[in-house]
Amino acid sequence: MRIVVTSDSHRCQGNLIDIIERHYQNADLFINLGDGEDDVDTALLLYPNIKIERVAGNCDWGSSLPLYKTISFAGKTIFFSHGHPFGVKHGYEMIEKRAKIENADICLFGHTHIPYTEYKDGIYYMNPGAVCDSIYGIIDIEDSGIMTYNVKF
C-alpha cells in the first residue's frame, strides 16, 4: 500500500497537481499536512476520486479542518499534524510524545519545510518537506515492513 504525503504547497498548485498526476494511479492514499488547503481544493476538482486525508496548517486561515488527526490505514495507526501545534520548529519532543499517546506506528508533520525521516522507538517519523520546494514524501507499507522516503522533483 502506498501513501503520498504532501505539505506546505503555499499556492504552488502546479507542483501539487504534478505530484498527484505522478501518483494518482499507484497511490492508495494521499495525506496533506496543511498550508495549502485552497491548493488541495483546486486539485480535487481535477482529481475528485483520489482518497485523501488532510489537516489544517498555520497558514490555512479560517479552515474548518482539524489541527491533527489519527487514522488507521493498512493495519497501521497514523498520527499526523501540520506540526505547529506541537512546536516542531523548536524540536520534535512534543510531537513524539503525542505520537506515543496515540499509539502511532507512523507520525507525519510538516511546517519546517525540511524533509526528514527517522525510525525511533518503534515509530516511523516523516516530514515530507515542502511542495513549494518540489519535495514530498512516500510511504510504502508492505507485509515485509514500512519504507519512508522523500522525493525531489
Salt bridges, closest charged atoms under 4 A:
ASP8 OD1 - HIS10 NE2 3.22
ASP8 OD1 - HIS82 NE2 3.71
ASP8 OD1 - HIS113 NE2 3.22
ASP35 OD2 - HIS10 NE2 3.54
ASP35 OD2 - HIS82 NE2 3.07
ASP38 OD2 - ARG11 NH1 3.80
ASP41 OD1 - ARG54 NH2 2.76
GLU53 OE1 - LYS69 NZ 2.59
GLU96 OE1 - LYS120 NZ 3.11
GLU102 OE2 - ARG98 NE 2.86
ASP121 OD2 - LYS100 NZ 3.48
ASP133 OD2 - HIS113 ND1 3.86
ASP140 OD1 - ARG2 NE 2.73
